[in-house]
Amino acid sequence: MLRQNYDVILFFYNPNIWPEDEYKKRLAEAEKIAGQLNLELIKGEYEHDKWLKAVSGHESDREKGERCLICYKFRLIAAAAMAKKFNCGYLTTTLTTSPHKNALAINEIGEQAVARYGLKFLSQDFKKQDGFKKSSVLSRELGLYRQNYCGCEFSRSVTGEVEK
């Protein structure tokens, strides 16, 4: 969708994902889709310890709570810095594709993140107009792995299931 109006560069920065094997699976899928769609993919470092420090004290927060907002901010600031480094004028995020994420909060954080780098944030709610459904169909068509939790260890219950 974005390629109609923008030159798209992908940035994979997900130090929140745990365990590291899950991180590697998701990175491999990002590489796969970048290759299939002929898009450049920039890989950020896996800085899980740095991310854990950022969310310290919020391990027990409920999903969509303060820990998630800190996580969005942590990752979007890194994305804004990378966008500036690559002379991009805009930044957006696929986070809003998920029906489990607060697009309004993500877009507000994105606006704040780009402000410090002199960029523009493309505020979107990609789940709207069947965006989530379309992403699911595309994922199946491309044979992509679909995870069953957001990524961090705190989004999972003791039994390993996704926290409701």
MARMIKOL-67112 format. One record per atom (N, C-alpha, C): chain; residue in three letters; atom name; residue number from 1; x, y, z. Coordinates in pm, 1 decimal, always signed. Each point is the difference from the previous one (the first is absolute). Example, Ala and Ser with C-alpha at 12.3 -4.5 7.8 and 13.67 -1.06 7.14 Angstrom:
# MARMIKOL-67112
R mol type atom seq       c1       c2       c3
R   A  ALA    N   1  +1319.0   -569.0   +780.0
R   A  ALA   CA   1    -89.0   +119.0     +0.0
R   A  ALA    C   1    +90.0   +120.0     +0.0
R   A  SER    N   2    -35.0   +105.0    -72.0
R   A  SER   CA   2    +82.0   +119.0     +6.0
R   A  SER    C   2    -77.0   +109.0    +73.0
# end
This chain:
# MARMIKOL-67112
R mol type atom seq       c1       c2       c3
R   A  MET    N   1    +81.2   -119.2     +0.0
R   A  MET   CA   1    -81.2   +119.2     +0.0
R   A  MET    C   1    +86.5   +127.0     +0.0
R   A  LEU    N   2   +100.5     +4.1    +84.0
R   A  LEU   CA   2    +84.9   +118.8    +10.5
R   A  LEU    C   2    +84.4    +22.5   -124.7
R   A  ARG    N   3    +33.3   -106.6    -68.5
R   A  ARG   CA   3    +86.0    +12.0   -118.8
R   A  ARG    C   3    -65.3    +80.2   -111.5
R   A  GLN    N   4   -131.9    +19.6     +7.0
R   A  GLN   CA   4    -68.8    +79.9   -101.0
R   A  GLN    C   4    +44.2   +146.1     +5.6
R   A  ASN    N   5    +34.8    +48.8   +119.6
R   A  ASN   CA   5    +32.7   +141.4    +17.6
R   A  ASN    C   5   +137.0    +27.8    +62.0
R   A  TYR    N   6    +68.1   -104.2    +44.2
R   A  TYR   CA   6   +125.8    +18.7    +72.0
R   A  TYR    C   6   +104.3   -101.5    -44.5
R   A  ASP    N   7   +126.6    +37.0    +13.7
R   A  ASP   CA   7   +108.5    -96.2    -10.5
R   A  ASP    C   7    +12.2    -62.1   +138.8
R   A  VAL    N   8    -21.2   -128.3    +10.5
R   A  VAL   CA   8     -8.0    -67.3   +129.9
R   A  VAL    C   8   +130.8    -69.9    +34.4
R   A  ILE    N   9    +45.7    +24.3   +122.0
R   A  ILE   CA   9   +113.1    -71.2    +57.8
R   A  ILE    C   9    -51.8    -63.3   +128.6
R   A  LEU    N  10    +28.2   -126.4    +20.5
R   A  LEU   CA  10    -42.7    -69.0   +121.5
R   A  LEU    C  10   +109.3     +9.7   +105.6
R   A  PHE    N  11    -41.8    +17.4   +124.5
R   A  PHE   CA  11    +94.2     -0.7   +111.8
R   A  PHE    C  11    -50.8    -99.9   +101.7
R   A  PHE    N  12    +78.9   -101.8    +26.7
R   A  PHE   CA  12    -36.0   -103.2    +97.6
R   A  PHE    C  12    +77.9    +26.4   +127.8
R   A  TYR    N  13    -69.4    +52.0    +98.3
R   A  TYR   CA  13    +61.4    +26.1   +130.7
R   A  TYR    C  13    -99.2    -44.9   +106.4
R   A  ASN    N  14    +26.1   -116.4    +54.9
R   A  ASN   CA  14    -92.7    -61.2    +94.5
R   A  ASN    C  14    +72.4    -64.1   +117.6
R   A  PRO    N  15    +69.0    +81.4    +81.6
R   A  PRO   CA  15    +71.3    -56.0   +114.0
R   A  PRO    C  15    -95.0    -51.5   +107.9
R   A  ASN    N  16   -127.5    +25.9    -16.8
R   A  ASN   CA  16   -102.3    -47.4    +93.5
R   A  ASN    C  16    -31.3   -147.5    -17.7
R   A  ILE    N  17    +32.1    -56.7   -114.4
R   A  ILE   CA  17    -40.3   -138.0    -28.8
R   A  ILE    C  17    +84.1    -98.1    +80.9
R   A  TRP    N  18    -68.1    -94.7    +56.6
R   A  TRP   CA  18    +61.1   -102.5    +84.2
R   A  TRP    C  18    -75.2   -130.2    -19.1
R   A  PRO    N  19    +67.4   -112.2     +0.3
R   A  PRO   CA  19   +144.5    -19.2    +11.1
R   A  PRO    C  19    +71.5    +35.7   -130.2
R   A  GLU    N  20   +130.4     -6.8     +3.4
R   A  GLU   CA  20    +78.0    +39.3   -116.5
R   A  GLU    C  20    -32.4    -85.6   -122.6
R   A  ASP    N  21    -36.0   -126.2    +20.9
R   A  ASP   CA  21    -39.0    -85.2   -113.4
R   A  ASP    C  21   -123.3    +57.1    -70.1
R   A  GLU    N  22    -93.9    +54.5    +77.7
R   A  GLU   CA  22   -118.8    +63.5    -57.7
R   A  GLU    C  22    +41.4   +124.7    -78.2
R   A  TYR    N  23    +92.8    +76.3    +55.5
R   A  TYR   CA  23    +53.4   +117.6    -69.0
R   A  TYR    C  23    +58.4    -41.0   -136.0
R   A  LYS    N  24    +78.0   -105.5     -0.8
R   A  LYS   CA  24    +63.1    -45.9   -123.5
R   A  LYS    C  24   -103.7    -45.8   -102.8
R   A  LYS    N  25   -106.5    -66.1    +46.4
R   A  LYS   CA  25   -108.3    -40.9    -90.1
R   A  LYS    C  25    -63.8   +121.3    -65.8
R   A  ARG    N  26    -28.0   +100.8    +80.2
R   A  ARG   CA  26    -66.4   +119.4    -52.7
R   A  ARG    C  26    +92.4    +79.9    -91.6
R   A  LEU    N  27   +126.2     +5.3    +33.3
R   A  LEU   CA  27    +96.3    +66.8    -87.6
R   A  LEU    C  27     +8.0    -72.8   -134.2
R   A  ALA    N  28     +2.2   -132.1     +4.0
R   A  ALA   CA  28     +5.5    -78.8   -123.5
R   A  ALA    C  28   -123.0    +28.3    -86.9
R   A  GLU    N  29   -114.3    +18.0    +62.4
R   A  GLU   CA  29   -121.9    +31.2    -75.4
R   A  GLU    C  29     +6.9   +140.3    -59.4
R   A  ALA    N  30    +58.3    +94.0    +73.0
R   A  ALA   CA  30    +17.6   +135.7    -52.8
R   A  ALA    C  30    +94.7     -4.5   -120.5
R   A  GLU    N  31   +104.6    -78.6     +9.6
R   A  GLU   CA  31    +92.5    -15.2   -112.9
R   A  GLU    C  31    -69.8    -64.5   -119.6
R   A  LYS    N  32    -83.9    -96.8    +29.3
R   A  LYS   CA  32    -74.3    -69.2   -105.4
R   A  LYS    C  32    -93.0    +96.7    -74.3
R   A  ILE    N  33    -77.6    +77.3    +74.7
R   A  ILE   CA  33    -93.9    +92.0    -64.0
R   A  ILE    C  33    +72.6   +112.2    -72.5
R   A  ALA    N  34   +110.0    +46.9    +57.2
R   A  ALA   CA  34    +79.4   +103.0    -68.4
R   A  ALA    C  34    +48.6    -52.7   -135.0
R   A  GLY    N  35    +45.0   -123.7     -1.2
R   A  GLY   CA  35    +45.1    -60.6   -124.5
R   A  GLY    C  35   -113.0    -18.8    -99.3
R   A  GLN    N  36   -113.7    -48.6    +47.7
R   A  GLN   CA  36   -113.7    -25.2    -88.8
R   A  GLN    C  36    -58.3   +129.4    -56.3
R   A  LEU    N  37     +5.5   +107.4    +77.2
R   A  LEU   CA  37    -56.1   +128.1    -44.7
R   A  LEU    C  37   +106.9    +95.1    -53.3
R   A  ASN    N  38   +124.2    -49.2     -5.2
R   A  ASN   CA  38   +112.8    +78.7    -50.2
R   A  ASN    C  38    +13.5   +132.7    +75.6
R   A  LEU    N  39     +4.6     -8.6   +132.3
R   A  LEU   CA  39    +14.4   +116.8    +87.1
R   A  LEU    C  39   +130.7     -9.4    +78.0
R   A  GLU    N  40    +59.5   +114.6    +24.5
R   A  GLU   CA  40   +119.6     +3.6    +84.2
R   A  GLU    C  40    -40.5    -24.5   +145.3
R   A  LEU    N  41    +78.2    -81.3    +69.0
R   A  LEU   CA  41    -24.4    -28.7   +141.3
R   A  LEU    C  41   +123.2    +38.0    +80.2
R   A  ILE    N  42    -20.4    +89.0    +95.6
R   A  ILE   CA  42   +106.0    +38.0    +93.4
R   A  ILE    C  42    -26.4    -75.3   +129.1
R   A  LYS    N  43   +102.4    -67.3    +50.3
R   A  LYS   CA  43    -14.8    -79.8   +121.7
R   A  LYS    C  43    +62.3    +73.0   +117.6
R   A  GLY    N  44    -82.8    +27.8   +100.1
R   A  GLY   CA  44    +50.6    +57.8   +123.6
R   A  GLY    C  44    +62.0   -107.9    +87.1
R   A  GLU    N  45    +70.8    +42.0   +101.5
R   A  GLU   CA  45    +63.5    -94.2    +92.8
R   A  GLU    C  45   -105.0    -63.5    +91.0
R   A  TYR    N  46    +28.6   -120.5    +44.0
R   A  TYR   CA  46    -86.5    -67.2    +98.0
R   A  TYR    C  46    +50.4    +39.9   +138.7
R   A  GLU    N  47    -57.9   +107.0    +52.6
R   A  GLU   CA  47    +42.9    +58.0   +127.6
R   A  GLU    C  47   -102.1    -29.4   +110.1
R   A  HIS    N  48    -21.3   -128.2    +23.4
R   A  HIS   CA  48   -104.4    -39.9    +94.9
R   A  HIS    C  48    +27.7    +52.3   +141.0
R   A  ASP    N  49   +124.7     -3.6    +43.6
R   A  ASP   CA  49    +32.9    +49.9   +134.3
R   A  ASP    C  49    -31.0   +149.2    +13.3
R   A  LYS    N  50    +28.5    +75.8   -103.3
R   A  LYS   CA  50    -30.2   +143.5     -1.7
R   A  LYS    C  50   -152.0    +22.7     +7.4
R   A  TRP    N  51    -74.9    -82.0    -73.8
R   A  TRP   CA  51   -146.1     +9.2     +2.1
R   A  TRP    C  51    -54.4    -37.0   +138.7
R   A  LEU    N  52    +54.4   -107.3    +58.7
R   A  LEU   CA  52    -44.2    -40.7   +134.8
R   A  LEU    C  52    +20.5   +113.8   +100.4
R   A  LYS    N  53   +110.9    +69.6    -12.9
R   A  LYS   CA  53    +27.8   +113.1    +88.0
R   A  LYS    C  53   -105.0   +110.6    -19.4
R   A  ALA    N  54    -38.6    +23.7   -124.2
R   A  ALA   CA  54    -98.5   +104.7    -30.4
R   A  ALA    C  54   -136.7    -30.3    +61.1
R   A  VAL    N  55    -38.4   -127.1     +4.7
R   A  VAL   CA  55   -132.8    -36.2    +51.9
R   A  VAL    C  55     +5.0    -46.6   +145.7
R   A  SER    N  56   +118.0     +8.4    +60.5
R   A  SER   CA  56    +16.4    -42.7   +139.0
R   A  SER    C  56   -103.1    +67.1    +90.4
R   A  GLY    N  57    -60.7    -80.2    +85.5
R   A  GLY   CA  57   -103.8    +49.1    +89.9
R   A  GLY    C  57   -140.0    -15.1    -58.3
R   A  HIS    N  58     -7.7    -37.8   -127.5
R   A  HIS   CA  58   -129.1    -14.1    -67.3
R   A  HIS    C  58    -25.0   -143.3    -47.0
R   A  GLU    N  59    +75.7    -93.8    +55.8
R   A  GLU   CA  59    -11.4   -139.0    -41.6
R   A  GLU    C  59   -139.7    -56.5    +21.1
R   A  SER    N  60    -70.7    +47.1   +101.6
R   A  SER   CA  60   -132.9    -53.5    +32.7
R   A  SER    C  60   -113.8    +81.7    -59.4
R   A  ASP    N  61    +31.3   +103.7    -75.1
R   A  ASP   CA  61   -105.5    +80.0    -63.4
R   A  ASP    C  61    -84.1    -88.5    -91.0
R   A  ARG    N  62   -127.3    +31.3     -9.1
R   A  ARG   CA  62    -87.6    -72.4    -92.0
R   A  ARG    C  62    +32.6    +39.4   -143.6
R   A  GLU    N  63    -38.4    -85.6    -92.2
R   A  GLU   CA  63    +17.3    +32.1   -141.4
R   A  GLU    C  63    -72.9   +129.7    -32.1
R   A  LYS    N  64    +57.6    +78.8    -87.5
R   A  LYS   CA  64    -48.3   +132.4    -40.4
R   A  LYS    C  64    +22.0   +104.8   +109.3
R   A  GLY    N  65    +73.6    -37.1   +105.0
R   A  GLY   CA  65    +27.8    +92.1   +109.3
R   A  GLY    C  65   +127.9    +79.1    -22.3
R   A  GLU    N  66    +53.6    +51.3   +108.5
R   A  GLU   CA  66   +117.8    +87.5     -6.0
R   A  GLU    C  66   +121.0    -69.6    -62.1
R   A  ARG    N  67    +20.8   -128.2    +29.1
R   A  ARG   CA  67   +113.8    -72.4    -57.4
R   A  ARG    C  67     -4.9     +3.3   -152.7
R   A  CYS    N  68   -116.5    -19.0    -56.1
R   A  CYS   CA  68    -14.6     +1.7   -146.1
R   A  CYS    C  68    +30.1   +138.7    -55.3
R   A  LEU    N  69    -45.8   +104.1    +68.6
R   A  LEU   CA  69    +27.7   +136.2    -45.5
R   A  LEU    C  69   +149.5    +29.2     +2.9
R   A  ILE    N  70    +68.0    -47.2   +105.1
R   A  ILE   CA  70   +145.4    +16.6     +9.7
R   A  ILE    C  70    +67.8    -74.9   -114.9
R   A  CYS    N  71    -47.8   -119.0    -29.5
R   A  CYS   CA  71    +55.5    -81.9   -107.4
R   A  CYS    C  71    -16.3    +70.5   -135.1
R   A  TYR    N  72   -118.6    +51.8    -27.3
R   A  TYR   CA  72    -22.2    +71.8   -126.5
R   A  TYR    C  72    +96.6   +117.8    -11.0
R   A  LYS    N  73    +11.6    +76.0   +109.2
R   A  LYS   CA  73    +85.9   +118.5     -0.7
R   A  LYS    C  73   +145.7    -40.2    -23.7
R   A  PHE    N  74    +45.1   -101.4    +70.2
R   A  PHE   CA  74   +137.6    -48.7    -12.1
R   A  PHE    C  74    +31.7    -34.4   -145.5
R   A  ARG    N  75    -89.2    -72.6    -63.4
R   A  ARG   CA  75    +23.0    -46.9   -136.1
R   A  ARG    C  75    -20.5   +109.9   -104.0
R   A  LEU    N  76    -97.8    +86.4    +20.4
R   A  LEU   CA  76    -25.1   +107.0    -97.4
R   A  LEU    C  76   +108.4   +107.8     +3.2
R   A  ILE    N  77    +57.3    +25.4   +115.8
R   A  ILE   CA  77   +112.5    +94.4     +5.8
R   A  ILE    C  77   +118.6    -56.8    -78.1
R   A  ALA    N  78    +25.9   -128.8    +16.1
R   A  ALA   CA  78   +108.2    -63.7    -75.6
R   A  ALA    C  78    -29.9     +4.0   -149.5
R   A  ALA    N  79   -124.7    -20.8    -37.1
R   A  ALA   CA  79    -38.5     +4.2   -141.4
R   A  ALA    C  79    +15.1   +141.4    -56.0
R   A  ALA    N  80    -37.0    +99.8    +78.3
R   A  ALA   CA  80    +13.8   +139.5    -44.5
R   A  ALA    C  80   +147.5    +34.8    -20.3
R   A  ALA    N  81    +84.9    -43.9    +90.6
R   A  ALA   CA  81   +144.0    +25.4    -14.1
R   A  ALA    C  81    +53.2    -65.7   -126.8
R   A  MET    N  82    -45.5   -120.6    -28.4
R   A  MET   CA  82    +44.7    -70.7   -120.1
R   A  MET    C  82    -54.9    +68.3   -125.4
R   A  ALA    N  83   -124.4    +44.4     +5.6
R   A  ALA   CA  83    -58.9    +70.5   -114.9
R   A  ALA    C  83    +79.6   +126.6    -30.3
R   A  LYS    N  84    +40.2    +71.0   +103.1
R   A  LYS   CA  84    +81.4   +120.7    -18.9
R   A  LYS    C  84   +134.7    -36.2    -62.7
R   A  LYS    N  85    +61.2   -105.9    +49.1
R   A  LYS   CA  85   +129.6    -44.5    -51.5
R   A  LYS    C  85     -6.8    -32.1   -149.0
R   A  PHE    N  86   -114.3    -53.7    -44.3
R   A  PHE   CA  86    -16.1    -37.8   -139.7
R   A  PHE    C  86    -71.0   +107.6    -82.3
R   A  ASN    N  87     -8.7   +121.7    +57.2
R   A  ASN   CA  87    -58.5   +115.0    -69.4
R   A  ASN    C  87   -144.0    -22.8    -45.7
R   A  CYS    N  88    -76.0    -69.9    +82.2
R   A  CYS   CA  88   -141.6    -19.6    -30.5
R   A  CYS    C  88    -77.5   +121.7    +49.2
R   A  GLY    N  89   -101.9    +38.4    -71.0
R   A  GLY   CA  89    -81.7   +113.2    +42.2
R   A  GLY    C  89   -113.6    -41.0    +90.6
R   A  TYR    N  90    -40.2   -128.1    -10.4
R   A  TYR   CA  90   -115.4    -50.6    +73.6
R   A  TYR    C  90    +35.8   -127.3    +75.9
R   A  LEU    N  91    -79.9    -25.7   +101.9
R   A  LEU   CA  91     +7.4   -125.2    +74.3
R   A  LEU    C  91   -142.3    -43.4    +29.3
R   A  THR    N  92    -23.3   -129.0     -6.3
R   A  THR   CA  92   -125.6    -57.4    +45.9
R   A  THR    C  92    +32.4   -135.6    +60.5
R   A  THR    N  93    -99.7    -69.6    +49.2
R   A  THR   CA  93    +21.6   -129.5    +63.9
R   A  THR    C  93   -112.8    -96.4    -31.8
R   A  THR    N  94    +37.5   -126.6    -11.4
R   A  THR   CA  94   -100.3   -104.4    -21.8
R   A  THR    C  94    -67.2    -41.9   +130.4
R   A  LEU    N  95    +43.6    +55.4   +111.8
R   A  LEU   CA  95    -61.4    -35.6   +128.8
R   A  LEU    C  95   -150.8    +19.8     -0.3
R   A  THR    N  96    -48.1    +98.3    -74.7
R   A  THR   CA  96   -144.1    +29.3     +2.5
R   A  THR    C  96    -82.3    -99.9    -80.7
R   A  THR    N  97    +64.1    -97.0    -62.9
R   A  THR   CA  97    -73.0   -103.5    -72.6
R   A  THR    C  97    -69.8    -95.7    +96.6
R   A  SER    N  98    +56.5    -19.0   +116.5
R   A  SER   CA  98    -53.7    -95.0    +97.1
R   A  SER    C  98   -127.1    +51.8    +67.1
R   A  PRO    N  99   -101.5    -85.6     +8.3
R   A  PRO   CA  99   -121.5    +40.0    +71.8
R   A  PRO    C  99    +22.1     +6.7   +151.8
R   A  HIS    N 100   +115.7    -45.0    +45.1
R   A  HIS   CA 100    +31.9     +0.6   +143.1
R   A  HIS    C 100    +78.7   +123.8    +41.9
R   A  LYS    N 101    +28.3    +88.1    -94.5
R   A  LYS   CA 101    +80.7   +119.0    +29.3
R   A  LYS    C 101    -85.2   +126.2    -11.4
R   A  ASN    N 102    +33.9    +98.3    +83.0
R   A  ASN   CA 102    -70.3   +128.1     +4.3
R   A  ASN    C 102    +63.2    +94.1   -102.9
R   A  ALA    N 103    -63.4    +11.3   -116.0
R   A  ALA   CA 103    +56.1    +80.2   -109.1
R   A  ALA    C 103    +12.3   +147.2    +38.4
R   A  LEU    N 104    -95.1    +53.0    +73.7
R   A  LEU   CA 104     +5.3   +140.4    +40.1
R   A  LEU    C 104   +125.9    +25.8    +83.5
R   A  ALA    N 105    +24.9    -85.6    +98.4
R   A  ALA   CA 105   +118.4    +15.2    +85.7
R   A  ALA    C 105   +128.3    -17.0    -81.5
R   A  ILE    N 106     +2.7    -97.9    -88.2
R   A  ILE   CA 106   +118.5    -24.6    -82.4
R   A  ILE    C 106    +29.1   +121.3    -88.4
R   A  ASN    N 107   -103.2    +53.8    -60.7
R   A  ASN   CA 107    +18.5   +116.5    -87.9
R   A  ASN    C 107    +45.7   +122.5    +78.0
R   A  GLU    N 108    -51.1    +20.2   +120.4
R   A  GLU   CA 108    +45.4   +112.5    +83.5
R   A  GLU    C 108   +147.5    -15.5    +35.2
R   A  ILE    N 109    +39.4   -120.8    +37.0
R   A  ILE   CA 109   +140.0    -27.0    +33.4
R   A  ILE    C 109    +87.0    +18.2   -124.7
R   A  GLY    N 110    -49.0    -44.3   -113.7
R   A  GLY   CA 110    +73.6    +17.2   -124.9
R   A  GLY    C 110    +22.3   +146.7    -33.4
R   A  GLU    N 111   -101.9    +82.6    +20.8
R   A  GLU   CA 111    +12.2   +144.8    -23.7
R   A  GLU    C 111   +108.1    +59.9    +90.0
R   A  GLN    N 112     +2.4    -41.9   +125.5
R   A  GLN   CA 112   +101.1    +49.7    +94.2
R   A  GLN    C 112   +139.5    -47.9    -40.1
R   A  ALA    N 113    +10.0   -123.7    -43.7
R   A  ALA   CA 113   +129.7    -58.1    -36.0
R   A  ALA    C 113    +62.6    +72.3   -118.8
R   A  VAL    N 114    -80.2    +32.9   -100.1
R   A  VAL   CA 114    +57.5    +64.5   -119.3
R   A  VAL    C 114    +29.5   +147.9    +22.4
R   A  ALA    N 115    -68.7    +61.3    +94.1
R   A  ALA   CA 115    +17.9   +144.1    +24.0
R   A  ALA    C 115   +145.4    +33.3    +32.5
R   A  ARG    N 116    +65.5    -85.5    +74.3
R   A  ARG   CA 116   +139.1    +27.3    +38.9
R   A  ARG    C 116    +98.7    -16.8   -114.6
R   A  TYR    N 117    -46.5    -59.1   -111.9
R   A  TYR   CA 117    +88.2    -22.4   -114.7
R   A  TYR    C 117    -41.7    +79.6   -123.4
R   A  GLY    N 118   -100.8    +84.5    +13.8
R   A  GLY   CA 118    -43.0    +82.9   -111.7
R   A  GLY    C 118    -65.4    -78.5   -112.9
R   A  LEU    N 119    -66.2   -108.4    +33.0
R   A  LEU   CA 119    -68.4    -83.5    -98.3
R   A  LEU    C 119   -150.9    +15.3    +13.1
R   A  LYS    N 120    -71.8    -61.4    -91.5
R   A  LYS   CA 120   -146.0     -4.3     +7.3
R   A  LYS    C 120    -41.8   -142.6    +29.8
R   A  PHE    N 121   -105.6    -13.4    +79.5
R   A  PHE   CA 121    -52.6   -132.8    +31.2
R   A  PHE    C 121   -127.4    -21.6    -78.8
R   A  LEU    N 122     -7.3   -109.9    -69.9
R   A  LEU   CA 122   -118.9    -35.6    -75.5
R   A  LEU    C 122    -94.1    -74.3    +94.8
R   A  SER    N 123    -90.6    +75.1    +61.3
R   A  SER   CA 123    -94.9    -58.6    +94.9
R   A  SER    C 123   -103.6    -81.5    -75.8
R   A  GLN    N 124     -5.5   -126.2    +33.6
R   A  GLN   CA 124    -93.8    -92.1    -63.9
R   A  GLN    C 124    -54.4    -95.9   +103.3
R   A  ASP    N 125   -114.6    -55.3    -29.9
R   A  ASP   CA 125    -50.7   -115.3    +73.5
R   A  ASP    C 125    -16.0   -107.3   -106.5
R   A  PHE    N 126   +106.4    -76.1    -19.4
R   A  PHE   CA 126     +3.7    -95.5   -110.4
R   A  PHE    C 126    -98.7   -115.5    +15.3
R   A  LYS    N 127    -60.9    -15.9   +117.7
R   A  LYS   CA 127    -99.0   -106.2    +13.4
R   A  LYS    C 127   -135.5    +42.2    -58.7
R   A  LYS    N 128    -18.7   +129.8    -22.3
R   A  LYS   CA 128   -124.8    +51.2    -57.3
R   A  LYS    C 128    -15.9    -47.1   -144.2
R   A  GLN    N 129   -121.7     +3.4    -48.9
R   A  GLN   CA 129    -34.0    -41.4   -137.0
R   A  GLN    C 129    +54.4   -139.6    -29.6
R   A  ASP    N 130    -22.0    -90.6    +95.9
R   A  ASP   CA 130    +42.2   -140.2    -11.6
R   A  ASP    C 130   +150.9    -18.1    -10.7
R   A  GLY    N 131    +76.2    +96.3    +52.0
R   A  GLY   CA 131   +145.5     -8.3     -6.0
R   A  GLY    C 131    +56.3   -123.5    +66.6
R   A  PHE    N 132    -53.4    -34.1   +118.5
R   A  PHE   CA 132    +49.3   -119.8    +68.6
R   A  PHE    C 132    -33.2   -124.3    -81.4
R   A  LYS    N 133   -122.3     -4.8    -51.0
R   A  LYS   CA 133    -41.9   -114.4    -81.5
R   A  LYS    C 133    +87.9    -11.4   -124.8
R   A  LYS    N 134    +25.4   +112.2    -66.9
R   A  LYS   CA 134    +84.5     -0.7   -119.2
R   A  LYS    C 134   +142.1    -44.8    +33.4
R   A  SER    N 135    +50.6    +43.8   +115.3
R   A  SER   CA 135   +135.8    -40.9    +39.4
R   A  SER    C 135     +4.9   -150.0    +28.0
R   A  SER    N 136   -106.3    -53.6    +57.5
R   A  SER   CA 136     -6.8   -143.9    +27.2
R   A  SER    C 136     -2.4    -79.6   -130.1
R   A  VAL    N 137    -79.7    +46.5    -96.0
R   A  VAL   CA 137     -8.1    -67.4   -130.0
R   A  VAL    C 137   +135.4     +4.7    -70.4
R   A  LEU    N 138    +62.7   +117.8     -1.3
R   A  LEU   CA 138   +131.2    +14.1    -63.4
R   A  LEU    C 138   +103.8    -90.3    +67.0
R   A  SER    N 139     -5.4     -7.4   +132.1
R   A  SER   CA 139    +92.6    -86.8    +73.4
R   A  SER    C 139    -15.2   -145.6    -42.8
R   A  ARG    N 140   -124.3    -44.2    -13.8
R   A  ARG   CA 140    -23.9   -138.8    -44.1
R   A  ARG    C 140    +49.8    -19.9   -143.9
R   A  GLU    N 141    -29.1    +97.5    -86.6
R   A  GLU   CA 141    +43.3    -10.7   -139.6
R   A  GLU    C 141   +151.9     -8.4    -11.6
R   A  LEU    N 142    +70.8    +74.7    +85.5
R   A  LEU   CA 142   +146.0     +1.9     -3.9
R   A  LEU    C 142    +62.8   -110.5    +85.1
R   A  GLY    N 143    -84.1    -76.7    +69.3
R   A  GLY   CA 143    +49.7   -109.2    +84.1
R   A  GLY    C 143    +77.0    +47.8   +121.3
R   A  LEU    N 144    -44.4   +110.2    +59.0
R   A  LEU   CA 144    +70.6    +57.1   +114.6
R   A  LEU    C 144    -44.6    -61.5   +131.8
R   A  TYR    N 145    +91.9     -9.8    +91.4
R   A  TYR   CA 145    -26.8    -42.3   +137.8
R   A  TYR    C 145    -80.6   +108.7    +69.9
R   A  ARG    N 146   -103.2    -39.0    +73.2
R   A  ARG   CA 146    -82.0    +95.3    +76.8
R   A  ARG    C 146     +9.7    -39.1   +147.0
R   A  GLN    N 147    +53.9    +88.7    +80.8
R   A  GLN   CA 147    +16.0    -25.2   +142.9
R   A  GLN    C 147   -134.3    +13.1    +72.0
R   A  ASN    N 148     -5.6    -53.3   +122.9
R   A  ASN   CA 148   -125.0     +6.8    +75.6
R   A  ASN    C 148    +10.9    +86.7   +126.1
R   A  TYR    N 149   +102.8    +83.3     +7.3
R   A  TYR   CA 149    +12.8    +96.2   +109.9
R   A  TYR    C 149    +83.3   +117.5    -49.1
R   A  CYS    N 150     -8.9   +113.6    +68.7
R   A  CYS   CA 150    +64.0   +122.1    -49.3
R   A  CYS    C 150   +151.0    -16.1    -12.2
R   A  GLY    N 151    +59.9    -69.0    +91.9
R   A  GLY   CA 151   +143.3    -21.4     -9.4
R   A  GLY    C 151    +72.1     -4.1   +132.8
R   A  CYS    N 152    -38.5    +85.6    +94.0
R   A  CYS   CA 152    +75.8     +4.6   +124.6
R   A  CYS    C 152    -43.4   -110.0    +96.8
R   A  GLU    N 153    +92.7    -33.6    +87.8
R   A  GLU   CA 153    -28.6   -106.7    +96.2
R   A  GLU    C 153   -113.2    +34.7    +95.2
R   A  PHE    N 154    -26.1   +128.4    +17.1
R   A  PHE   CA 154   -103.8    +42.8    +93.4
R   A  PHE    C 154   -138.9     -6.8    -61.8
R   A  SER    N 155     -8.4    -19.6   -131.1
R   A  SER   CA 155   -130.3    -11.7    -65.3
R   A  SER    C 155    -51.0   -143.6     +4.8
R   A  ARG    N 156    +79.4    -87.2    +56.2
R   A  ARG   CA 156    -37.6   -140.4     +9.7
R   A  ARG    C 156    -29.1    -34.4   +145.5
R   A  SER    N 157    -94.0    -87.9    +21.1
R   A  SER   CA 157    -29.3    -44.4   +136.6
R   A  SER    C 157   +100.5   -107.9    +39.5
R   A  VAL    N 158    -11.7    -48.1   +119.8
R   A  VAL   CA 158    +91.5   -102.6    +50.3
R   A  VAL    C 158     -7.1   -126.5    -84.9
R   A  THR    N 159   -116.5    -27.6    -57.3
R   A  THR   CA 159    -15.7   -121.6    -80.2
R   A  THR    C 159    +50.7    +17.3   -141.9
R   A  GLY    N 160    +43.4   +120.4    -34.8
R   A  GLY   CA 160    +50.5    +23.9   -135.1
R   A  GLY    C 160   -107.0    +48.5    -95.4
R   A  GLU    N 161   -122.0    +14.4    +46.3
R   A  GLU   CA 161   -107.7    +48.6    -85.1
R   A  GLU    C 161     -2.0   +152.4     +2.3
R   A  VAL    N 162    -61.6    +58.2    -98.6
R   A  VAL   CA 162    -13.0   +144.5     -6.2
R   A  VAL    C 162    -91.0    +47.9   +111.9
R   A  GLU    N 163    +45.4   +105.4    +69.0
R   A  GLU   CA 163    -81.8    +60.0   +105.3
R   A  GLU    C 163   -116.2    +72.7    -63.7
R   A  LYS    N 164   -118.6    -16.1    +54.7
R   A  LYS   CA 164   -120.3    +65.1    -53.5
R   A  LYS    C 164    -14.9   +138.9    +57.1
# end
